[in-house]
Every structure is written in C-alpha cells, then in structure tokens.
C-alpha cells in the first residue's frame, strides 16, 4: 500500500468525524438513523484513491438537482460481499464517494431495492434469502466533509461479467449535520465500471 493510498484511506475513513460535532440545526437522529450512520462508516473502506486512479475506461454520473458529479466506477468482491464504488478525487483528495454494497448471492442483472443499513435488515435478509443493496456516500471539500445516510432507492444492473459492470441507480436519504438530520438528498445516475481488486 502506497503512502498516497494510506493517506487517502485515512482521510476518507476519519475526516468525516469532525463533521459529527458540527452545529446542530435539524431534528435529532432516531436510534435507527444513528445505527445507519455508524454502519455506513464501515463501508468507507470501499472508497479508494488508488482504485480510482486505476479505473481507466470507467465512468459514472451522479445527478443531484441542478448539477452532476462525474467520476469513475469500480466493482470488486471481497469476503464481505460485492461493492460498487463511484468516486472522484483531486490532488487534495477533495471529491466524492458513493458506495453500493451487496451481501447476497452472486450478483446478476436485474433491479434491486436499496435499504437503510441496520443489523435487523441484514439479519432478515439472511433469513429470507431476499437481498437488497445497502449504500453510503460522502463528499469532501475545503472546509469539511458531509456524510449521506441513504435510506431507500433502487439499483439496476444492466450487465455484469468478467471485468465490467453497467447500471443505474436512484437513492434517497439525508445529509448529516452534526448529530442531526439535515437536508433531504436525492441522487440518480449511471455507471459503466471496471473490476478492481479488494484491498
């Protein structure tokens, strides 16, 4: 692991924490929302400046209101599951990362729901055999970082095979403001990804 990669992972996994202490202006998080926030942080490992730098030939677009975020798209499999990361960073590691995690059987083309992260949801899916994607996102810019708690949506996998994945998504959630619920977030977009290695 290079020094740049180590720095990137440290920034992405830790730099959000000061945001949690920011001024509170919205309603307090419910216990379920707090759980989704905490479990979401565990998905930060899927954000990787190194993978992003090696994702030649991939592309992703995240539409959000009047603007859009462009970036790369990488999918990889690990013992934890299958992950799709849509991301973009500059030299200062400012940028964005949107992660979709799948803990079901082998991923196949189709449209799948996106569920809010919780131990209960994961246990129920394990028992029923019916699986959803779980998702987490963050944006980092000069002056701070915003974490997005994703609550619902859909992911459509158009095609997946050795070396590539294509699809689209729609998600709804909210931005964290300290320990409170901030503005509603609605993102939609597409991805044309390449396969990467699990770190």
N, C-alpha and C positions, 0 to 999 in steps of 0.2 A: 504494500500500500504506500503510495507516494505521500510526501508532505502535503501536497495540494489536496489530495483526496482526504487525508486525515483532517485537514483544516476545514474542508467543505462539510464533512460529516459532523464535525464538532459544531460548526455554525448552524447547520440545519437542525441538529438534534437539541441544541441548547439555547440558541439565540432567541427562541420564542419565549423563554421563561420570563424575562423582564416584562414582556407584554402582559403577562398574567397579573402583574402588580399595578397595571395602569389604572388611571382614574375610572371609576365605575359610574356608568350612566344609564344602563338598561336594567331589566329585571334580573334578579339573581338566578343563577343556573339551578335547575332542578337536580336531584340526585342522578337521574338518568342522563341528563346533559353533562354533568360532571364526569360520569363514567365514560361517556362517548369522547369527551375531551381527553381524558387520561389515556384511554386505549388508543386514540388517534395518534398520540405522540409516539407510540410504539411502532407505528407504520413509517416514521420518519427515516428509518434505515433504508427504505426503498428509494429515497432521494439521493442521487449520487452525481456530483460534478464529473467524476471520472467516466461513468457510464454515459452521461450526457455528451461528453466530449468525443466518445467513440461511436455515437449513434448516427453515423453518416448515412444519408439516404432516407432518414426517417423524418416525419413531420407531424405536428399536432397544432390544432387551433382550439382555443377556449374563448367562446363568445360570452361576453358579460355586459349587458346593457349596450352602451354606445361604442364600446371598444372591444378589442380582442387581444389575446395573448398568443403569440406564436412560439413554438418550441420544437423539441424532439419528442420521440416516443420510443420507449424501450419496454419489452416484457421479459421476464425471467422467472424461472421456477426455483424454489428452494424447499427445504424441509417444512417451512411454514406454510407454503402454498404457492400460488401463481400471482404475480404482481405486474401491473402495467403502470409505468411512471411517465407522466407528461411534464416536461420541465424545460427551463431555460435559465441560465445564469450568465452574468457578465464577469469581468475580471475581479470585481469586488465581491463576487458571489451574491449580489443582489439578483432577484428574479422570482421565479415561482416553481412550485412542485405540486402536482395533483396525482394522487396515488389511488389505484383501484386494487383491492386485494380479494382473491378468490380462494376459499378454503374447501371447495367441493371436489368432485371427481375431475377427471381430465376436462379441460375447458374446450367447448365445441361452439360452432356458430349458433347464434340464437340471441334472443333478447331476454335480459335478466334484470330483476329488480335490484335496486341499491337500498340497503337497510342501514339504520343507525347502529353504530357499534355498541354492543353490550354483551356481557357474558351470557345472559339469558337467551338472546337471539342466536348466538353461536351454538349454545347447547341444544336449543330447539331444532336448529337446522341439522345438527349432528344426529339427533334422534329421528327426524322426519326424512332425511335424505334429500330435502328440497333446499337448494342453496341460493344465496344472494351474493352480490358483490358488497363489500364494505369499502368506504372511501374516506380520504383525509386530504386536506390541502393547506398550503401556506404560501404567503407572499412576503418577500423581504425587500425592503428599500431603505435608503438612507433615513435614519431616524427611527427605525423599528421594524417589527415583523407582525403580521396578522395571521392568525390561525383560523381555519374554516372548519367548523363542525358540520359534516354532511349528514343529513337526516333521511333523505329519500331520493329517488330518481330511477333511471334505467341505464343500462349499458347494453348496446347491441354489438355483438361480434359478427362481422360480416364474413371474415375468413381468418383462419389461424393455421399455421403449418410451420415446418422447419424453417426458422429464420425470419418469419414475418407475421404480423397481425394487423388487421384493419378493422375499424369500427367507429362507433359514435356513442354519445352519451348525453344525458340531461341530469343535472343534480340540483337539489335544493337544500339549503342549510342556513347557517348564520355565522357571522364573524364574531369572534370573541373580543370583548372589551373588558380586560381585567378578568374578574370572576363573574362577569355579567354577560347577558345575551345582547349582542349588537345587531346591526342591520341584517336583514334577510339577504341571502346570496342565491342567485340563480345563474348557473353556468350551463352551457351546452357546447358541444363541439365534436370534432372528428380527430381520428389518429390513424396514421399509417406507420406502424412501428417495426422495429427490428429486434431480434433476440439478443439479449445481453447475458452476461454471466452473473450469478449470485455472488455477492461479496462476502 
